[in-house]
Amino acid sequence: MKTPEEVKQEFAERGLSISGWAKNRGYSQALVYQVLNGSRKALRGESHKIAVELGLKAGKTGCYEDLSFHKAEVIQ
């Protein structure tokens, strides 16, 4: 895993902008900066996906159907 400073440094070394990365992936630029600056905990949803993609946290992204205990058919 990387620290936010390491992620920012990697963007700088490559001459790439964080906002450009956000736009390219369809994320809110503000949300990406919030994740990098620690004002979002990145526990779930888009902030979690952003943190995983940036290498800030270990984890998986996906949807409920990806869970091993998801039932394909719900009985009511």
N, CA, C, O and CB atoms as a CASP TS submission, in Angstrom:
PFRMAT TS
TARGET T0000
AUTHOR 0000-0000-0000
METHOD Language model
MODEL 1
PARENT N/A
ATOM      1  N   MET     1       0.834  -1.178   0.000  1.00  0.00           N
ATOM      2  CA  MET     1       0.000   0.000   0.000  1.00  0.00           C
ATOM      3  C   MET     1       0.882   1.247   0.000  1.00  0.00           C
ATOM      4  O   MET     1       2.037   1.218   0.424  1.00  0.00           O
ATOM      5  CB  MET     1      -0.950  -0.005   1.211  1.00  0.00           C
ATOM      6  N   LYS     2       0.310   2.319  -0.480  1.00  0.00           N
ATOM      7  CA  LYS     2       1.037   3.578  -0.585  1.00  0.00           C
ATOM      8  C   LYS     2       0.434   4.605   0.362  1.00  0.00           C
ATOM      9  O   LYS     2      -0.727   4.503   0.759  1.00  0.00           O
ATOM     10  CB  LYS     2       1.019   4.103  -2.035  1.00  0.00           C
ATOM     11  N   THR     3       1.231   5.579   0.710  1.00  0.00           N
ATOM     12  CA  THR     3       0.722   6.712   1.479  1.00  0.00           C
ATOM     13  C   THR     3       0.171   7.737   0.484  1.00  0.00           C
ATOM     14  O   THR     3       0.529   7.712  -0.693  1.00  0.00           O
ATOM     15  CB  THR     3       1.846   7.343   2.393  1.00  0.00           C
ATOM     16  N   PRO     4      -0.696   8.633   0.950  1.00  0.00           N
ATOM     17  CA  PRO     4      -1.176   9.685   0.050  1.00  0.00           C
ATOM     18  C   PRO     4      -0.032  10.504  -0.544  1.00  0.00           C
ATOM     19  O   PRO     4      -0.099  10.923  -1.700  1.00  0.00           O
ATOM     20  CB  PRO     4      -2.133  10.606   0.789  1.00  0.00           C
ATOM     21  N   GLU     5       1.006  10.730   0.240  1.00  0.00           N
ATOM     22  CA  GLU     5       2.157  11.495  -0.255  1.00  0.00           C
ATOM     23  C   GLU     5       2.861  10.753  -1.387  1.00  0.00           C
ATOM     24  O   GLU     5       3.300  11.368  -2.358  1.00  0.00           O
ATOM     25  CB  GLU     5       3.150  11.774   0.888  1.00  0.00           C
ATOM     26  N   GLU     6       2.967   9.437  -1.263  1.00  0.00           N
ATOM     27  CA  GLU     6       3.593   8.633  -2.323  1.00  0.00           C
ATOM     28  C   GLU     6       2.766   8.674  -3.604  1.00  0.00           C
ATOM     29  O   GLU     6       3.315   8.740  -4.704  1.00  0.00           O
ATOM     30  CB  GLU     6       3.770   7.176  -1.859  1.00  0.00           C
ATOM     31  N   VAL     7       1.452   8.634  -3.456  1.00  0.00           N
ATOM     32  CA  VAL     7       0.573   8.701  -4.632  1.00  0.00           C
ATOM     33  C   VAL     7       0.735  10.052  -5.320  1.00  0.00           C
ATOM     34  O   VAL     7       0.885  10.121  -6.539  1.00  0.00           O
ATOM     35  CB  VAL     7      -0.914   8.471  -4.230  1.00  0.00           C
ATOM     36  N   LYS     8       0.705  11.120  -4.536  1.00  0.00           N
ATOM     37  CA  LYS     8       0.867  12.462  -5.101  1.00  0.00           C
ATOM     38  C   LYS     8       2.225  12.607  -5.784  1.00  0.00           C
ATOM     39  O   LYS     8       2.328  13.206  -6.854  1.00  0.00           O
ATOM     40  CB  LYS     8       0.711  13.530  -4.004  1.00  0.00           C
ATOM     41  N   GLN     9       3.263  12.057  -5.162  1.00  0.00           N
ATOM     42  CA  GLN     9       4.605  12.118  -5.734  1.00  0.00           C
ATOM     43  C   GLN     9       4.665  11.373  -7.063  1.00  0.00           C
ATOM     44  O   GLN     9       5.310  11.828  -8.008  1.00  0.00           O
ATOM     45  CB  GLN     9       5.630  11.537  -4.756  1.00  0.00           C
ATOM     46  N   GLU    10       3.995  10.231  -7.131  1.00  0.00           N
ATOM     47  CA  GLU    10       3.992   9.456  -8.379  1.00  0.00           C
ATOM     48  C   GLU    10       3.335  10.239  -9.513  1.00  0.00           C
ATOM     49  O   GLU    10       3.823  10.233 -10.643  1.00  0.00           O
ATOM     50  CB  GLU    10       3.263   8.116  -8.178  1.00  0.00           C
ATOM     51  N   PHE    11       2.229  10.912  -9.206  1.00  0.00           N
ATOM     52  CA  PHE    11       1.599  11.758 -10.225  1.00  0.00           C
ATOM     53  C   PHE    11       2.570  12.848 -10.674  1.00  0.00           C
ATOM     54  O   PHE    11       2.718  13.100 -11.869  1.00  0.00           O
ATOM     55  CB  PHE    11       0.290  12.390  -9.682  1.00  0.00           C
ATOM     56  N   ALA    12       3.228  13.490  -9.715  1.00  0.00           N
ATOM     57  CA  ALA    12       4.160  14.580 -10.032  1.00  0.00           C
ATOM     58  C   ALA    12       5.330  14.082 -10.873  1.00  0.00           C
ATOM     59  O   ALA    12       5.729  14.742 -11.832  1.00  0.00           O
ATOM     60  CB  ALA    12       4.683  15.229  -8.744  1.00  0.00           C
ATOM     61  N   GLU    13       5.882  12.924 -10.520  1.00  0.00           N
ATOM     62  CA  GLU    13       7.021  12.372 -11.260  1.00  0.00           C
ATOM     63  C   GLU    13       6.664  12.051 -12.704  1.00  0.00           C
ATOM     64  O   GLU    13       7.513  12.130 -13.592  1.00  0.00           O
ATOM     65  CB  GLU    13       7.535  11.120 -10.571  1.00  0.00           C
ATOM     66  N   ARG    14       5.422  11.692 -12.934  1.00  0.00           N
ATOM     67  CA  ARG    14       4.985  11.336 -14.285  1.00  0.00           C
ATOM     68  C   ARG    14       4.407  12.528 -15.046  1.00  0.00           C
ATOM     69  O   ARG    14       4.054  12.417 -16.220  1.00  0.00           O
ATOM     70  CB  ARG    14       3.954  10.229 -14.218  1.00  0.00           C
ATOM     71  N   GLY    15       4.315  13.656 -14.368  1.00  0.00           N
ATOM     72  CA  GLY    15       3.774  14.849 -15.006  1.00  0.00           C
ATOM     73  C   GLY    15       2.287  14.756 -15.277  1.00  0.00           C
ATOM     74  O   GLY    15       1.778  15.355 -16.224  1.00  0.00           O
ATOM     75  N   LEU    16       1.596  14.002 -14.443  1.00  0.00           N
ATOM     76  CA  LEU    16       0.158  13.806 -14.606  1.00  0.00           C
ATOM     77  C   LEU    16      -0.597  14.511 -13.492  1.00  0.00           C
ATOM     78  O   LEU    16      -0.099  14.664 -12.377  1.00  0.00           O
ATOM     79  CB  LEU    16      -0.191  12.306 -14.624  1.00  0.00           C
ATOM     80  N   SER    17      -1.818  14.938 -13.823  1.00  0.00           N
ATOM     81  CA  SER    17      -2.623  15.612 -12.805  1.00  0.00           C
ATOM     82  C   SER    17      -3.586  14.631 -12.146  1.00  0.00           C
ATOM     83  O   SER    17      -4.063  13.681 -12.765  1.00  0.00           O
ATOM     84  CB  SER    17      -3.401  16.786 -13.422  1.00  0.00           C
ATOM     85  N   ILE    18      -3.848  14.889 -10.895  1.00  0.00           N
ATOM     86  CA  ILE    18      -4.806  14.075 -10.153  1.00  0.00           C
ATOM     87  C   ILE    18      -6.202  14.303 -10.715  1.00  0.00           C
ATOM     88  O   ILE    18      -6.987  13.362 -10.832  1.00  0.00           O
ATOM     89  CB  ILE    18      -4.763  14.407  -8.638  1.00  0.00           C
ATOM     90  N   SER    19      -6.516  15.541 -11.061  1.00  0.00           N
ATOM     91  CA  SER    19      -7.839  15.829 -11.616  1.00  0.00           C
ATOM     92  C   SER    19      -8.027  15.140 -12.967  1.00  0.00           C
ATOM     93  O   SER    19      -9.131  14.700 -13.287  1.00  0.00           O
ATOM     94  CB  SER    19      -8.039  17.346 -11.764  1.00  0.00           C
ATOM     95  N   GLY    20      -6.965  15.043 -13.755  1.00  0.00           N
ATOM     96  CA  GLY    20      -7.045  14.319 -15.029  1.00  0.00           C
ATOM     97  C   GLY    20      -7.315  12.842 -14.818  1.00  0.00           C
ATOM     98  O   GLY    20      -8.091  12.237 -15.558  1.00  0.00           O
ATOM     99  N   TRP    21      -6.673  12.252 -13.802  1.00  0.00           N
ATOM    100  CA  TRP    21      -6.906  10.842 -13.460  1.00  0.00           C
ATOM    101  C   TRP    21      -8.362  10.648 -13.058  1.00  0.00           C
ATOM    102  O   TRP    21      -9.007   9.685 -13.473  1.00  0.00           O
ATOM    103  CB  TRP    21      -5.961  10.381 -12.312  1.00  0.00           C
ATOM    104  N   ALA    22      -8.877  11.576 -12.242  1.00  0.00           N
ATOM    105  CA  ALA    22     -10.266  11.488 -11.791  1.00  0.00           C
ATOM    106  C   ALA    22     -11.222  11.554 -12.981  1.00  0.00           C
ATOM    107  O   ALA    22     -12.135  10.736 -13.090  1.00  0.00           O
ATOM    108  CB  ALA    22     -10.582  12.616 -10.789  1.00  0.00           C
ATOM    109  N   LYS    23     -11.018  12.517 -13.864  1.00  0.00           N
ATOM    110  CA  LYS    23     -11.877  12.658 -15.049  1.00  0.00           C
ATOM    111  C   LYS    23     -11.820  11.413 -15.917  1.00  0.00           C
ATOM    112  O   LYS    23     -12.849  10.939 -16.400  1.00  0.00           O
ATOM    113  CB  LYS    23     -11.465  13.887 -15.872  1.00  0.00           C
ATOM    114  N   ASN    24     -10.618  10.881 -16.118  1.00  0.00           N
ATOM    115  CA  ASN    24     -10.426   9.705 -16.957  1.00  0.00           C
ATOM    116  C   ASN    24     -11.195   8.505 -16.439  1.00  0.00           C
ATOM    117  O   ASN    24     -11.649   7.671 -17.223  1.00  0.00           O
ATOM    118  CB  ASN    24      -8.959   9.367 -17.051  1.00  0.00           C
ATOM    119  N   ARG    25     -11.346   8.410 -15.132  1.00  0.00           N
ATOM    120  CA  ARG    25     -12.035   7.269 -14.526  1.00  0.00           C
ATOM    121  C   ARG    25     -13.489   7.565 -14.167  1.00  0.00           C
ATOM    122  O   ARG    25     -14.196   6.692 -13.664  1.00  0.00           O
ATOM    123  CB  ARG    25     -11.296   6.831 -13.292  1.00  0.00           C
ATOM    124  N   GLY    26     -13.932   8.787 -14.422  1.00  0.00           N
ATOM    125  CA  GLY    26     -15.321   9.152 -14.156  1.00  0.00           C
ATOM    126  C   GLY    26     -15.618   9.474 -12.701  1.00  0.00           C
ATOM    127  O   GLY    26     -16.771   9.426 -12.275  1.00  0.00           O
ATOM    128  N   TYR    27     -14.583   9.802 -11.936  1.00  0.00           N
ATOM    129  CA  TYR    27     -14.763  10.152 -10.529  1.00  0.00           C
ATOM    130  C   TYR    27     -14.823  11.664 -10.361  1.00  0.00           C
ATOM    131  O   TYR    27     -14.269  12.415 -11.164  1.00  0.00           O
ATOM    132  CB  TYR    27     -13.627   9.564  -9.674  1.00  0.00           C
ATOM    133  N   SER    28     -15.494  12.089  -9.322  1.00  0.00           N
ATOM    134  CA  SER    28     -15.501  13.495  -8.955  1.00  0.00           C
ATOM    135  C   SER    28     -14.089  13.890  -8.534  1.00  0.00           C
ATOM    136  O   SER    28     -13.461  13.214  -7.720  1.00  0.00           O
ATOM    137  CB  SER    28     -16.528  13.777  -7.816  1.00  0.00           C
ATOM    138  N   GLN    29     -13.601  14.988  -9.095  1.00  0.00           N
ATOM    139  CA  GLN    29     -12.264  15.461  -8.731  1.00  0.00           C
ATOM    140  C   GLN    29     -12.202  15.784  -7.243  1.00  0.00           C
ATOM    141  O   GLN    29     -11.217  15.478  -6.571  1.00  0.00           O
ATOM    142  CB  GLN    29     -11.880  16.700  -9.562  1.00  0.00           C
ATOM    143  N   ALA    30     -13.260  16.401  -6.740  1.00  0.00           N
ATOM    144  CA  ALA    30     -13.299  16.765  -5.321  1.00  0.00           C
ATOM    145  C   ALA    30     -13.217  15.526  -4.437  1.00  0.00           C
ATOM    146  O   ALA    30     -12.527  15.534  -3.418  1.00  0.00           O
ATOM    147  CB  ALA    30     -14.577  17.553  -5.004  1.00  0.00           C
ATOM    148  N   LEU    31     -13.921  14.457  -4.824  1.00  0.00           N
ATOM    149  CA  LEU    31     -13.907  13.231  -4.026  1.00  0.00           C
ATOM    150  C   LEU    31     -12.519  12.597  -4.013  1.00  0.00           C
ATOM    151  O   LEU    31     -12.074  12.106  -2.976  1.00  0.00           O
ATOM    152  CB  LEU    31     -14.935  12.232  -4.566  1.00  0.00           C
ATOM    153  N   VAL    32     -11.839  12.602  -5.140  1.00  0.00           N
ATOM    154  CA  VAL    32     -10.484  12.044  -5.202  1.00  0.00           C
ATOM    155  C   VAL    32      -9.558  12.829  -4.272  1.00  0.00           C
ATOM    156  O   VAL    32      -8.770  12.233  -3.538  1.00  0.00           O
ATOM    157  CB  VAL    32      -9.940  12.071  -6.660  1.00  0.00           C
ATOM    158  N   TYR    33      -9.648  14.151  -4.298  1.00  0.00           N
ATOM    159  CA  TYR    33      -8.813  14.959  -3.409  1.00  0.00           C
ATOM    160  C   TYR    33      -9.180  14.726  -1.943  1.00  0.00           C
ATOM    161  O   TYR    33      -8.300  14.722  -1.082  1.00  0.00           O
ATOM    162  CB  TYR    33      -8.952  16.447  -3.755  1.00  0.00           C
ATOM    163  N   GLN    34     -10.462  14.532  -1.651  1.00  0.00           N
ATOM    164  CA  GLN    34     -10.881  14.252  -0.272  1.00  0.00           C
ATOM    165  C   GLN    34     -10.302  12.932   0.216  1.00  0.00           C
ATOM    166  O   GLN    34      -9.875  12.829   1.366  1.00  0.00           O
ATOM    167  CB  GLN    34     -12.413  14.222  -0.171  1.00  0.00           C
ATOM    168  N   VAL    35     -10.284  11.929  -0.645  1.00  0.00           N
ATOM    169  CA  VAL    35      -9.694  10.638  -0.282  1.00  0.00           C
ATOM    170  C   VAL    35      -8.195  10.810  -0.046  1.00  0.00           C
ATOM    171  O   VAL    35      -7.663  10.311   0.946  1.00  0.00           O
ATOM    172  CB  VAL    35      -9.955   9.576  -1.390  1.00  0.00           C
ATOM    173  N   LEU    36      -7.520  11.504  -0.938  1.00  0.00           N
ATOM    174  CA  LEU    36      -6.071  11.708  -0.802  1.00  0.00           C
ATOM    175  C   LEU    36      -5.702  12.541   0.427  1.00  0.00           C
ATOM    176  O   LEU    36      -4.656  12.327   1.040  1.00  0.00           O
ATOM    177  CB  LEU    36      -5.527  12.382  -2.049  1.00  0.00           C
ATOM    178  N   ASN    37      -6.562  13.484   0.778  1.00  0.00           N
ATOM    179  CA  ASN    37      -6.263  14.354   1.916  1.00  0.00           C
ATOM    180  C   ASN    37      -6.781  13.800   3.236  1.00  0.00           C
ATOM    181  O   ASN    37      -6.561  14.399   4.289  1.00  0.00           O
ATOM    182  CB  ASN    37      -6.850  15.720   1.682  1.00  0.00           C
ATOM    183  N   GLY    38      -7.471  12.658   3.188  1.00  0.00           N
ATOM    184  CA  GLY    38      -7.923  12.010   4.411  1.00  0.00           C
ATOM    185  C   GLY    38      -9.216  12.526   4.993  1.00  0.00           C
ATOM    186  O   GLY    38      -9.593  12.120   6.092  1.00  0.00           O
ATOM    187  N   SER    39      -9.912  13.411   4.294  1.00  0.00           N
ATOM    188  CA  SER    39     -11.187  13.902   4.822  1.00  0.00           C
ATOM    189  C   SER    39     -12.338  12.944   4.523  1.00  0.00           C
ATOM    190  O   SER    39     -13.443  13.120   5.036  1.00  0.00           O
ATOM    191  CB  SER    39     -11.497  15.275   4.244  1.00  0.00           C
ATOM    192  N   ARG    40     -12.083  11.941   3.701  1.00  0.00           N
ATOM    193  CA  ARG    40     -13.023  10.834   3.455  1.00  0.00           C
ATOM    194  C   ARG    40     -12.365   9.556   3.923  1.00  0.00           C
ATOM    195  O   ARG    40     -11.206   9.297   3.600  1.00  0.00           O
ATOM    196  CB  ARG    40     -13.427  10.734   1.939  1.00  0.00           C
ATOM    197  N   LYS    41     -13.094   8.754   4.683  1.00  0.00           N
ATOM    198  CA  LYS    41     -12.518   7.522   5.229  1.00  0.00           C
ATOM    199  C   LYS    41     -12.386   6.414   4.196  1.00  0.00           C
ATOM    200  O   LYS    41     -11.622   5.471   4.400  1.00  0.00           O
ATOM    201  CB  LYS    41     -13.357   7.032   6.373  1.00  0.00           C
ATOM    202  N   ALA    42     -13.102   6.511   3.111  1.00  0.00           N
ATOM    203  CA  ALA    42     -13.033   5.515   2.024  1.00  0.00           C
ATOM    204  C   ALA    42     -13.419   4.119   2.506  1.00  0.00           C
ATOM    205  O   ALA    42     -12.735   3.139   2.212  1.00  0.00           O
ATOM    206  CB  ALA    42     -11.621   5.479   1.426  1.00  0.00           C
ATOM    207  N   LEU    43     -14.508   4.042   3.241  1.00  0.00           N
ATOM    208  CA  LEU    43     -14.970   2.756   3.762  1.00  0.00           C
ATOM    209  C   LEU    43     -15.824   1.987   2.763  1.00  0.00           C
ATOM    210  O   LEU    43     -15.830   0.756   2.766  1.00  0.00           O
ATOM    211  CB  LEU    43     -15.752   2.970   5.030  1.00  0.00           C
ATOM    212  N   ARG    44     -16.544   2.708   1.910  1.00  0.00           N
ATOM    213  CA  ARG    44     -17.431   2.040   0.947  1.00  0.00           C
ATOM    214  C   ARG    44     -17.711   2.980  -0.222  1.00  0.00           C
ATOM    215  O   ARG    44     -17.342   4.154  -0.207  1.00  0.00           O
ATOM    216  CB  ARG    44     -18.765   1.599   1.627  1.00  0.00           C
ATOM    217  N   GLY    45     -18.362   2.435  -1.214  1.00  0.00           N
ATOM    218  CA  GLY    45     -18.765   3.242  -2.358  1.00  0.00           C
ATOM    219  C   GLY    45     -17.601   3.730  -3.201  1.00  0.00           C
ATOM    220  O   GLY    45     -16.546   3.100  -3.270  1.00  0.00           O
ATOM    221  N   GLU    46     -17.822   4.875  -3.844  1.00  0.00           N
ATOM    222  CA  GLU    46     -16.807   5.408  -4.756  1.00  0.00           C
ATOM    223  C   GLU    46     -15.507   5.750  -4.044  1.00  0.00           C
ATOM    224  O   GLU    46     -14.426   5.544  -4.595  1.00  0.00           O
ATOM    225  CB  GLU    46     -17.337   6.638  -5.458  1.00  0.00           C
ATOM    226  N   SER    47     -15.602   6.269  -2.830  1.00  0.00           N
ATOM    227  CA  SER    47     -14.361   6.627  -2.128  1.00  0.00           C
ATOM    228  C   SER    47     -13.513   5.386  -1.857  1.00  0.00           C
ATOM    229  O   SER    47     -12.286   5.453  -1.918  1.00  0.00           O
ATOM    230  CB  SER    47     -14.678   7.350  -0.802  1.00  0.00           C
ATOM    231  N   HIS    48     -14.153   4.256  -1.560  1.00  0.00           N
ATOM    232  CA  HIS    48     -13.425   2.993  -1.376  1.00  0.00           C
ATOM    233  C   HIS    48     -12.754   2.584  -2.686  1.00  0.00           C
ATOM    234  O   HIS    48     -11.581   2.211  -2.699  1.00  0.00           O
ATOM    235  CB  HIS    48     -14.382   1.869  -0.884  1.00  0.00           C
ATOM    236  N   LYS    49     -13.501   2.656  -3.782  1.00  0.00           N
ATOM    237  CA  LYS    49     -12.944   2.291  -5.089  1.00  0.00           C
ATOM    238  C   LYS    49     -11.739   3.164  -5.434  1.00  0.00           C
ATOM    239  O   LYS    49     -10.727   2.672  -5.933  1.00  0.00           O
ATOM    240  CB  LYS    49     -14.018   2.417  -6.185  1.00  0.00           C
ATOM    241  N   ILE    50     -11.858   4.441  -5.168  1.00  0.00           N
ATOM    242  CA  ILE    50     -10.759   5.368  -5.450  1.00  0.00           C
ATOM    243  C   ILE    50      -9.522   4.988  -4.641  1.00  0.00           C
ATOM    244  O   ILE    50      -8.418   4.922  -5.182  1.00  0.00           O
ATOM    245  CB  ILE    50     -11.177   6.821  -5.136  1.00  0.00           C
ATOM    246  N   ALA    51      -9.706   4.741  -3.357  1.00  0.00           N
ATOM    247  CA  ALA    51      -8.574   4.387  -2.489  1.00  0.00           C
ATOM    248  C   ALA    51      -7.905   3.097  -2.943  1.00  0.00           C
ATOM    249  O   ALA    51      -6.678   2.995  -2.924  1.00  0.00           O
ATOM    250  CB  ALA    51      -9.038   4.246  -1.039  1.00  0.00           C
ATOM    251  N   VAL    52      -8.698   2.116  -3.349  1.00  0.00           N
ATOM    252  CA  VAL    52      -8.135   0.848  -3.825  1.00  0.00           C
ATOM    253  C   VAL    52      -7.373   1.071  -5.126  1.00  0.00           C
ATOM    254  O   VAL    52      -6.252   0.585  -5.278  1.00  0.00           O
ATOM    255  CB  VAL    52      -9.250  -0.210  -4.027  1.00  0.00           C
ATOM    256  N   GLU    53      -7.970   1.802  -6.066  1.00  0.00           N
ATOM    257  CA  GLU    53      -7.318   2.037  -7.360  1.00  0.00           C
ATOM    258  C   GLU    53      -6.022   2.836  -7.222  1.00  0.00           C
ATOM    259  O   GLU    53      -5.077   2.627  -7.982  1.00  0.00           O
ATOM    260  CB  GLU    53      -8.270   2.769  -8.296  1.00  0.00           C
ATOM    261  N   LEU    54      -5.981   3.741  -6.261  1.00  0.00           N
ATOM    262  CA  LEU    54      -4.770   4.532  -6.046  1.00  0.00           C
ATOM    263  C   LEU    54      -3.726   3.776  -5.233  1.00  0.00           C
ATOM    264  O   LEU    54      -2.590   4.232  -5.101  1.00  0.00           O
ATOM    265  CB  LEU    54      -5.117   5.833  -5.349  1.00  0.00           C
ATOM    266  N   GLY    55      -4.103   2.632  -4.693  1.00  0.00           N
ATOM    267  CA  GLY    55      -3.166   1.843  -3.898  1.00  0.00           C
ATOM    268  C   GLY    55      -3.057   2.297  -2.457  1.00  0.00           C
ATOM    269  O   GLY    55      -2.110   1.934  -1.759  1.00  0.00           O
ATOM    270  N   LEU    56      -4.026   3.097  -2.002  1.00  0.00           N
ATOM    271  CA  LEU    56      -4.011   3.596  -0.632  1.00  0.00           C
ATOM    272  C   LEU    56      -4.466   2.547   0.372  1.00  0.00           C
ATOM    273  O   LEU    56      -4.103   2.598   1.548  1.00  0.00           O
ATOM    274  CB  LEU    56      -4.887   4.819  -0.519  1.00  0.00           C
ATOM    275  N   LYS    57      -5.259   1.601  -0.101  1.00  0.00           N
ATOM    276  CA  LYS    57      -5.731   0.550   0.794  1.00  0.00           C
ATOM    277  C   LYS    57      -5.864  -0.752   0.031  1.00  0.00           C
ATOM    278  O   LYS    57      -6.111  -0.775  -1.175  1.00  0.00           O
ATOM    279  CB  LYS    57      -7.074   0.935   1.439  1.00  0.00           C
ATOM    280  N   ALA    58      -5.694  -1.824   0.765  1.00  0.00           N
ATOM    281  CA  ALA    58      -5.907  -3.140   0.174  1.00  0.00           C
ATOM    282  C   ALA    58      -7.407  -3.372   0.141  1.00  0.00           C
ATOM    283  O   ALA    58      -8.136  -2.870   0.996  1.00  0.00           O
ATOM    284  CB  ALA    58      -5.163  -4.276   0.977  1.00  0.00           C
ATOM    285  N   GLY    59      -7.851  -4.100  -0.802  1.00  0.00           N
ATOM    286  CA  GLY    59      -9.273  -4.382  -0.864  1.00  0.00           C
ATOM    287  C   GLY    59      -9.692  -4.746  -2.255  1.00  0.00           C
ATOM    288  O   GLY    59      -8.890  -4.803  -3.187  1.00  0.00           O
ATOM    289  N   LYS    60     -10.951  -4.987  -2.366  1.00  0.00           N
ATOM    290  CA  LYS    60     -11.545  -5.343  -3.642  1.00  0.00           C
ATOM    291  C   LYS    60     -12.665  -4.368  -3.933  1.00  0.00           C
ATOM    292  O   LYS    60     -13.247  -3.768  -3.029  1.00  0.00           O
ATOM    293  CB  LYS    60     -12.062  -6.805  -3.640  1.00  0.00           C
ATOM    294  N   THR    61     -12.950  -4.224  -5.201  1.00  0.00           N
ATOM    295  CA  THR    61     -14.109  -3.442  -5.597  1.00  0.00           C
ATOM    296  C   THR    61     -15.073  -4.384  -6.284  1.00  0.00           C
ATOM    297  O   THR    61     -14.677  -5.440  -6.778  1.00  0.00           O
ATOM    298  CB  THR    61     -13.716  -2.247  -6.527  1.00  0.00           C
ATOM    299  N   GLY    62     -16.305  -4.013  -6.314  1.00  0.00           N
ATOM    300  CA  GLY    62     -17.297  -4.867  -6.955  1.00  0.00           C
ATOM    301  C   GLY    62     -18.694  -4.455  -6.553  1.00  0.00           C
ATOM    302  O   GLY    62     -18.950  -3.311  -6.177  1.00  0.00           O
ATOM    303  N   CYS    63     -19.586  -5.418  -6.643  1.00  0.00           N
ATOM    304  CA  CYS    63     -20.973  -5.161  -6.300  1.00  0.00           C
ATOM    305  C   CYS    63     -21.485  -6.289  -5.409  1.00  0.00           C
ATOM    306  O   CYS    63     -20.785  -7.274  -5.175  1.00  0.00           O
ATOM    307  CB  CYS    63     -21.844  -5.023  -7.575  1.00  0.00           C
ATOM    308  N   TYR    64     -22.696  -6.136  -4.922  1.00  0.00           N
ATOM    309  CA  TYR    64     -23.259  -7.130  -4.010  1.00  0.00           C
ATOM    310  C   TYR    64     -23.290  -8.525  -4.621  1.00  0.00           C
ATOM    311  O   TYR    64     -23.112  -9.519  -3.918  1.00  0.00           O
ATOM    312  CB  TYR    64     -24.658  -6.723  -3.602  1.00  0.00           C
ATOM    313  N   GLU    65     -23.515  -8.599  -5.923  1.00  0.00           N
ATOM    314  CA  GLU    65     -23.582  -9.892  -6.594  1.00  0.00           C
ATOM    315  C   GLU    65     -22.249 -10.633  -6.558  1.00  0.00           C
ATOM    316  O   GLU    65     -22.208 -11.852  -6.728  1.00  0.00           O
ATOM    317  CB  GLU    65     -24.023  -9.707  -8.028  1.00  0.00           C
ATOM    318  N   ASP    66     -21.161  -9.898  -6.337  1.00  0.00           N
ATOM    319  CA  ASP    66     -19.833 -10.514  -6.275  1.00  0.00           C
ATOM    320  C   ASP    66     -19.560 -11.220  -4.945  1.00  0.00           C
ATOM    321  O   ASP    66     -18.620 -12.008  -4.840  1.00  0.00           O
ATOM    322  CB  ASP    66     -18.775  -9.465  -6.512  1.00  0.00           C
ATOM    323  N   LEU    67     -20.371 -10.940  -3.944  1.00  0.00           N
ATOM    324  CA  LEU    67     -20.150 -11.535  -2.624  1.00  0.00           C
ATOM    325  C   LEU    67     -20.393 -13.032  -2.665  1.00  0.00           C
ATOM    326  O   LEU    67     -21.313 -13.506  -3.332  1.00  0.00           O
ATOM    327  CB  LEU    67     -21.059 -10.881  -1.574  1.00  0.00           C
ATOM    328  N   SER    68     -19.562 -13.771  -1.946  1.00  0.00           N
ATOM    329  CA  SER    68     -19.651 -15.235  -1.981  1.00  0.00           C
ATOM    330  C   SER    68     -20.962 -15.744  -1.409  1.00  0.00           C
ATOM    331  O   SER    68     -21.392 -16.848  -1.745  1.00  0.00           O
ATOM    332  CB  SER    68     -18.495 -15.848  -1.219  1.00  0.00           C
ATOM    333  N   PHE    69     -21.600 -14.969  -0.559  1.00  0.00           N
ATOM    334  CA  PHE    69     -22.839 -15.432   0.065  1.00  0.00           C
ATOM    335  C   PHE    69     -24.084 -14.838  -0.580  1.00  0.00           C
ATOM    336  O   PHE    69     -25.185 -14.999  -0.054  1.00  0.00           O
ATOM    337  CB  PHE    69     -22.827 -15.098   1.531  1.00  0.00           C
ATOM    338  N   HIS    70     -23.927 -14.157  -1.706  1.00  0.00           N
ATOM    339  CA  HIS    70     -25.067 -13.582  -2.425  1.00  0.00           C
ATOM    340  C   HIS    70     -25.929 -14.699  -2.997  1.00  0.00           C
ATOM    341  O   HIS    70     -25.415 -15.642  -3.599  1.00  0.00           O
ATOM    342  CB  HIS    70     -24.588 -12.633  -3.555  1.00  0.00           C
ATOM    343  N   LYS    71     -27.223 -14.593  -2.810  1.00  0.00           N
ATOM    344  CA  LYS    71     -28.150 -15.588  -3.360  1.00  0.00           C
ATOM    345  C   LYS    71     -28.718 -15.052  -4.668  1.00  0.00           C
ATOM    346  O   LYS    71     -29.207 -13.925  -4.734  1.00  0.00           O
ATOM    347  CB  LYS    71     -29.300 -15.918  -2.347  1.00  0.00           C
ATOM    348  N   ALA    72     -28.645 -15.861  -5.682  1.00  0.00           N
ATOM    349  CA  ALA    72     -29.128 -15.448  -7.003  1.00  0.00           C
ATOM    350  C   ALA    72     -30.638 -15.268  -6.999  1.00  0.00           C
ATOM    351  O   ALA    72     -31.167 -14.449  -7.751  1.00  0.00           O
ATOM    352  CB  ALA    72     -28.725 -16.474  -8.069  1.00  0.00           C
ATOM    353  N   GLU    73     -31.328 -16.015  -6.172  1.00  0.00           N
ATOM    354  CA  GLU    73     -32.785 -15.937  -6.140  1.00  0.00           C
ATOM    355  C   GLU    73     -33.227 -15.623  -4.721  1.00  0.00           C
ATOM    356  O   GLU    73     -32.852 -16.315  -3.774  1.00  0.00           O
ATOM    357  CB  GLU    73     -33.432 -17.259  -6.644  1.00  0.00           C
ATOM    358  N   VAL    74     -34.021 -14.585  -4.585  1.00  0.00           N
ATOM    359  CA  VAL    74     -34.533 -14.203  -3.273  1.00  0.00           C
ATOM    360  C   VAL    74     -35.925 -14.789  -3.125  1.00  0.00           C
ATOM    361  O   VAL    74     -36.788 -14.568  -3.974  1.00  0.00           O
ATOM    362  CB  VAL    74     -34.552 -12.651  -3.092  1.00  0.00           C
ATOM    363  N   ILE    75     -36.148 -15.533  -2.054  1.00  0.00           N
ATOM    364  CA  ILE    75     -37.455 -16.140  -1.789  1.00  0.00           C
ATOM    365  C   ILE    75     -38.192 -15.254  -0.807  1.00  0.00           C
ATOM    366  O   ILE    75     -37.671 -14.914   0.256  1.00  0.00           O
ATOM    367  CB  ILE    75     -37.315 -17.598  -1.234  1.00  0.00           C
ATOM    368  N   GLN    76     -39.411 -14.883  -1.173  1.00  0.00           N
ATOM    369  CA  GLN    76     -40.204 -14.011  -0.294  1.00  0.00           C
ATOM    370  C   GLN    76     -41.318 -14.763   0.346  1.00  0.00           C
ATOM    371  O   GLN    76     -42.088 -14.189   1.117  1.00  0.00           O
ATOM    372  CB  GLN    76     -40.762 -12.833  -1.055  1.00  0.00           C
TER
END
